[in-house]
Amino acid sequence: MSSPHPELFPDLVAGVERPALRFGERSLTYAELAAAAGSLAARLDGGRRVAVWATPTVETAVAVLAALLAGAPAVPLNPKVGGQELEHILTDSRPVAVLAAQEAELPGPLAEWTRIDVATEAPTSAPSSASAPAPSRPLPPEPDPDAPALVVYTSGTTGPPKGAVLPRRALAATLDALADAWQWTAEDVLVHGLPLFHVHGLILGLLGPLRRGGELRHLGRFSVEGVTRELAAGATMLFGVPTMYRRIAEALPADRALAKALAGARLLVSGSAALPVHDHDRITAATGCRVIERYGLTETLMNTSARADARPRAGTVGVPLRGVELRLVDGTGAPIAGPDEVGEIQVRGPHLFTGYLNRPDATAEAFTDDGFFRTGDMAAHDRDGYVRIVGRKATDLISSGGHEIGAGEIENTLLDHPGVREAAVTGEPDPDLGQRIVAWIVPYDPARPPGERELADHVATRLAPHKRPRAVRYVGELPRDDMGKVMKRSLGQA
């Protein structure tokens, strides 16, 4: 049956004989992926939600594609999620079944839910066109663009996680806008080791290549060696988070093969958190390549990015993507027009979610009367329109001595100190200043960390005296979530 709507994945529907996915030694062509996902889609009830146990495997890819083909909204589940949070997500989303790899051991909270094992005929070595199976039945017609595609749960930093309902048109809009910005084509081969339960790894990193008709090579688990191997073997794009790029930057001085592999890549992309400027500089110095940063949220998918045909600027997340309306507003909601003035980011466009599942109150609160989504992120424009993220309004904007101070620029400055390996900045109550700036430092040499006065002077002489940390706390590591973001609320409770 033909569809009146444009296909999300034209090459999948066409069943072309070209590599689509590879996870370790297991690979699928588009024809094989269509056969496996189409067979599973026929078992699903379109329109009724299904959960996906989102391990970094071929089975997760097949499960998500099957749900999308069937028109069944998929709820990706983090395999490392705690029992209480998992129970909340299941109770809130009420999936009719959980899709999982046959060998996956599911935790107790999933015992009462119907389980569907995901099968795939993927061979253990590269398939030949002669042996590739064809779809056993026609694939379902493409659902309406406004139909829900995914329900992705937020991190829950301000309460129980909320399910952001992402329509199919949002997926298409954001992936096509990235293709425009990054010149992403079917000739590109993407490599990454990101988890498949979040926007970065799942939508951009899995569905992105399939939307373009290109190939994904998933590392299963990130490693510098895996990045080197795949880029040297023809991969053209690398996706990562700042913790991954920091490991790459630290390995580069002694690893010529890594430097050569990175230098041959067409595009290096970092996201999910700000990439420190000193890591940008170390990678560029060793490879001649600059890392592109982009900015998005679960509810908005991608809002901005540096473009492949323009020079990236360290410390910025580029310009608004095609189709994205972006404005900065002050505390009263009035737009900010001047360069370098800090305001909250608000966005509008076809890339937005439709609302929070079962939370009309939270949905209404998230949007302005004219349809802009309140991101809660603070930023400034430079004179050329590049966006510089200051941080989250709730955790990264510090009101100290009458000044509104962004944690990000202080963190970048601290990272320029040779004795600082990692840094995070928070604010805590102060009877005189309102809030005082606190630096959390992971030193390179725990036995000889840089002194508190030394770090305060380092910041004061490079930024401004009122931005210096008033307290320094040394830790062995910074608490991070699965995407590498520092969990500052955990620091504040330490």
N, C-alpha and C positions, 0 to 999 in steps of 0.2 A: 504493500500500500504506500503510495507516495504521500509526502507530507506537505501541507501548505506553508510550513515554517522552515526557514533555513536550518540546516543541520548544524549541531554543535561540533560534530567531528566528521567532516565529509569523507576523509580517507578511511575512517573506520567503517562507515556505512558502505563505502565502495569496496571494502575488503581488499585493498591493494596489497601487492606482494613487496613489502618494504619493511625493514626492521622498525618496530614500535617501542618495545620495552626490553630492557635487560636488567635483571637482578642477579648479580653474581654470574653463575653459569647457566641460569635459566633465562630464556629469551622467547619473545613472541613477535611475530609479524602482525601487521594490521589485520590480515585475513584470519590468523589464528586468534587474535584478541577478539575479533568480531564473532568468531564461532563460540569461544568460551563465554564471553559476556552475553551474547545473544541467547545461548542456551539457558543461562541463569536468569536472564531477564524474563524469559517465558514462564518462570516459576514464581515471579513476583507479582503482586497486586498493585498495579499502577495507581498512584495517588496516596498510598498508605506508606507511612514511614518505615524504614528498615535501618537498623544500626549496623555499623561495620567495625569489626575488631581490627583496627588499623595498624597492623604490624608492617614493617618495611619489606613487603613481599609481593610477588606477582599476584597472589590471591587477593590482596587488598585492591590492587589496580583492577582486576577483573570484577570484584564485587562492586566497587564504586561505579565503574562503567556500566555494569548490568543495571544498577539502580537508576542511573541517568537514562539509559535506553528505555527502561520500563516506565519512566515517569514517577518512580517511587523516591521521595526525598530521602537522602542518605544522611545518617547521623554518625559521623566518624568518632570512634572512641579511642582515647589515648590508652594504650596497653599498660602504662605505668600509673594510671589514675588511682587515687585512693578509693576505698570502699564507700565511704560516705558520699563523695562527689559522684561516683559512678551510680549509686542508687538515686541520687537527685536527678541526674541526667536521664536515666531510664524512666523514672516516675514522671518527669516533666514531658518527655518526648513520646512515651508510650509506643515504641516500635512494635510492629507485628512479628518481627523476627530479627535475629542477630546473624549476620553473615561473617564467617570466619574460615580461615584455612583449616583443613581437616585435622592437622596435627596440633593446632593451637589449643592450649589449656586455658579455659575461661574461668575467671574468678567466681566465687560464690554468688554475688548479686545477680549474675547472668543465668543462674541455674533454672529459674522459673520462666525464662523466655525461650520461645521456639528458636532452635538453632538450625541454620542451613549451612552445610559444609560447601565451600567453594572449590570446584574442580576446575582443572585446566589441563589441556593436552600439551602444554609447553614442553618441548624437548629439552634435553640436558646440554645440547650443543646447538650451534647455529643451524636453523632449519634450511632445507633446500626447497625451492619453489615446487618441485615435483611432489614433495611429501606434505605440503601445507594443506590443512583441511579447509574446506569452504564452509560458510555458515550453513547450518542444517535447516534453517528456516529464515524467511525474510525478517529483518529487524523491524521493531515497532516504529510507527511514524513519529517524527519529532513532536514533542509536546509544545504547548503554547509557551512563548518566551517568558511570560510572567508567572508560569508555574514554578513552584519551589523546587530547587535542585538539591540543596544541601541545608542542613541545620547544624551550624558550627557553634559550639559553646565557647563563650568568652572565658577568660582566666579566672573570673570571680574574685578580683582583688577588693571589690567594694560590696561583697555579699555573695550569695549562691550564684554559680555560673548561669548566664542567660543564653538561651538558644537563639542565635541570629539566623533568621530565615533568608537564605540567599536564592533569588530567582535565577532562572537560566539566562535571562538577558543580562544580569550582572556579570556572570561568568564570561559571556561572549564579549561584553563591552570592555571589561578590564583586560582580557587577554588580547583583544584586537588593538586596544590602545597601547599595550606594551609592545606588540608586534610593530606598530608604527614607530614608537620611540626607540626600540632596540634593533630595528631592521631584522626582526626574527622571521626566519623562513623555514621551509621544509628541509633545507640543506643543513640546518643546525642540528648538532648533537649535544644535548645537555647532560652534564654530570652533576650529581649532588648526593649527599647523604642525609637529607633532612627527613624528619618524621612526616608521616602521611595523614595526620589527623588535624592539621592546621592549614591556614590559607597558604603559607609560604611553600611548604613541601607538597601539599595535595593539589591546590588549585593552580598555582604558578608552576610548580615543579613536576607535576604529573599530567594534569589536564592541559597545561600550556603547550608542551611538545605535541600532544595528540591533536590539539586544535589546529596547529600549524602543519601537521603531517610530517613532523620530524621524529627524532628518536630521543628516548630517555635512557641513560645508563645510571642506575641507582646503586650506590656503594653499599647499601645495607646499613653500614655504620661508617661514619666519616673517618677517614684517615688521610694523612698527607701522602702516604704511599699510593693510596687508591686514586687520589686526585692526579698525582704525577702519571700513573699508569694510563688512566683514561684520556687525559689531555694529550699525552704523547701518542696515543692510539687513534687520534682523530676527533675527539670531542672538541667542540668549538665554544661552549659556554659553561660557566661554573656558577652555581648558586651556593651561597653560604651565609652564615650568621657571623657576627663579630668574633665570637670565641673561636670559630674555625679559622677565620682569617688571621687572628692573632697567632695561632699555632703555625699557620703557613709562614707568617712574617718571621717568627722565631726560628723556623727551620731553614729559611732561605740562605743565610750566610754560609752554611756548610753543605748545601744541597744544590749542586749545579743542575742536576736533572730536573728538579722541581722548578728552578728558575727558568730553564729552557722551555719546559712544558707550559708554564704560565705565560711566558712571552709569546707562545704560539696560539694562545686562545684569542678568540674574537671578542669575547665579552666576559668580564668578571663582575658579578652582581652580589651585593651584600644587602641584607635586610633584616627585619624583625627588631632591630635596635640600632643605635648609632654606632658606626665604625669609627673608633678613635683616629684622630688625624695622624698620630705618629705611626699607626699601623698602615694607613694609606701611604705615608711617605716611605716607610720601609719596603713595602711591596713595589712601589714605583721605582725606587732606587735600584732594586735588584733585578727588575724585569722590564722596565720601561713602560709597563701597563698601569693604567689607573683603574681602580675599582669604582664601579657605578653603584650609587645608592638610590633606593626608592623608598617611598613612604606609603603605608597603608594600614588598615585596621580590619578586624574581622567583619565589622558592619559595613565597611566601605570598599573592601578589596583595595585596589591600588589607586592612589590619588595623584602622586607626583613621581617623577623619576628624572635622573640625568638622561640625556639622549645619547645614542651611540654616535651620532654625527656631530656632537659638540664636546668640548673639553669638560670633563667632570670637575667639580670644585669640591675639594675635601671640606667636610663640615657642613655640606648642604645636601638636600635630597632632590635637587633638580627643580623642574618646573611642572605645573599642572599637566596631566596627561590629556590627550584629545578627549573631548566630551565632558571633562571635569570642570565644574565651576568651583573655585576656591576663593574664600575671602577670610580676612583676619578681622576680628571684632574686639573692642575693648570690653571692660566690665559691664557697661550698660547695653552692650549689643550693637553699638555704633561701629560701622566699618572703619578700619585703619588703612589709610592710603600711603602714608609716608614710609620711605625705606628705613629699615633697622628699628622700627617701632614694634614692640612685642604685643601680640594679641592671640586670642584663641582661634584655631583653625575651624572653619565651617565649610562643608562641601555639599554639593548638589549635583545629581546626574544619574544616568542609567546604570551606574555601577553600584548603587546603594542597595542594601538589604531592604526587605519590605517591612520588617518589624521583629520584635522579640517574641518568640513563641510563648503563648499564654500570658503575656505581660503587656496588655494595652496601655497600662499606666506608664511603664518604663519607655515604651515606644513613643507615646505622646510627649514625654519629657525630653526625649532625645532629639526631637525635631523642632525647628523654629516654625513660626506661622507661615513663612514663605518657602518651606520645604527643605531648608538646609539642615544637615546633620551636625549636631554639636559634638566634635571629636574629643574635647577635653585636653587636646594637645596645644601647647603654646609655641609660637613661631614668629619669625620676622622675615620680611622680604629684603633682598638687596636691590640695588638700582636696576638690575637686569631681570628681576623677577624670580631669581632663584630663592627657594625656600630653605630657611635654616631653622631646624627644630630646636627649641629651647628645652622642652621636656613636657611631662604631664603636669597639668594644673595642680593635681592632687599631691604629687610626690616630688616633682622636679622644679617647682617654682617656689622660691624661698623669699619671704618678706622679712628683710633684715634692715633695721635702722632707717626705715622709710624707703628702701630700695627694693624693687622687684628683681630678683637675681635668678638666672637660669643655672641649674646644676651642671648642664652639659659642658659649657665653656670652661668651668672650673675643673671638671674631670679631665677634659682634654689637656689643660695646662698642667695638671698634676702628672699626667702620663708622659709629659715631656721631660720630667725629672728622671735622671738615669737610675735612681734607686727605686722607682715605682714600677711594679709590674702590672698591677690593676688598681683602679680607683673608682670609688663611688662617693657621691656627695648628697647629703640629706640636710634637712633643717630640723631643729628641735627647739622647744619653747625656751625663751630667754626673757627674764623680767625687764631687762633694759632695752634690748634690740627687737623684741617681738619674737624673732627666731634667730638663732645663731647657726652658722654654717659648720657642719661636721664632715670631715673627710675620713672615709674608711679606706685604708691602704693595705694592699698586699705587696710587701716589699720583695725585691729580687733576693735580697739576703736577709732572712729573718733575724739572723744574729746581729746584724748591723743596719737596722732600718734608718732611713733619713729622719732627722729630728723634726719635732713639731714646729719649732721656730723656722727651721730651714725651709720647710714646705710652705709655711705661711708667707715667708718673704718671697719664695719662688712665684707664688700666685700674685702677691701684691704688686710686684715689680713688672709683671707681664700683663695684668688686667687692670685692677684698681684696688686700692687698699681695702675698700669695704667688701671686696669679694674674697678676701683671704679666709681660710678656715680658722675658726676660733677653737676647734678641738680636733685632734687627730686620734683615730683608733686603728690599731693594727690588727689584722685578721689573717688567718691562713688562706682563706678563700672567700669569695663573694657568693652569696646564695643566688642561684640562677634557676630559671624554669627550663622547660624542655627546649625552648627556642633560644636560649642563651641570654634572655633578659635578666638583669639584676633585679631581684625581688626586694625592693627598698623597704617595704613594710616589715620584712623580716629583720632587716638591719636595725630599723628603728625600735624593734622589740628586743634586740639583743642586750 
